[in-house]
Amino acid sequence: MISAWAALLGFQLLGELLVRAFALPVPGALLGLVFLVGYLMWLGSTPQALTDSANALLRNMMLLLVPSVVGLIDHVERVRREWLPFVMACVVGAVVTLAVTALVLDWLLARQPHTGEGV
């Protein structure tokens, strides 16, 4: 499991290094995730240790979000002044996330062989 955590952090570090080296306008963690997805596609499967580590992160996702939400307290005046762009970013982000999730789910379900059982 330690090797899986090291791999996750390694891809994040790779993304951060490339963003800083080439002054790219994207978060380093996002670029690291792109490399991780590419690596997993190249492998053709996900190692069990990586799956277990990712599931542990997902189970504790709220703990990972608390610091960023608490950080908004430091900027509450700015949020009050600029509430509309903040709300729009949240709404548009949620809608885009739902749409992309639905499209990916539809694509994945279409790839599965239909057994005729269940729904």
Phi, psi and omega in degrees: 000328179296323179294326178292318177297320178296321178295315179300314179292326178296318178293322176296317179298318178302315178298315179298316180297317180293321179296317180288322182291323184250009179050048181283146184272033178232155177295141180299324180296322178295316178297321176298320177296322178298316178295321178297314179298317177300317179297316180293324176295321178296320178293324182090353177201170179252124177301142183302321180297323179291320176299315180297318180294318179296319178296323177296320177296316181295323178297332183249026184301322181299323178295329180283335182271339183303313182300322180289323178292318178296327178298335177296333179301323179294338185242026185299324179295318179295321178296322177297319180288323187241046185292325184296310177299325179297312180295318180297319178298319179294314182293311180297319178299318179294317180296315179297318179298315179297317181296314180295319178299316179297317179295318179294317178298315178300316180296316180294319179294325179293333181280340181281141176292138181276122182265346182085356179264151175072206185282000000 
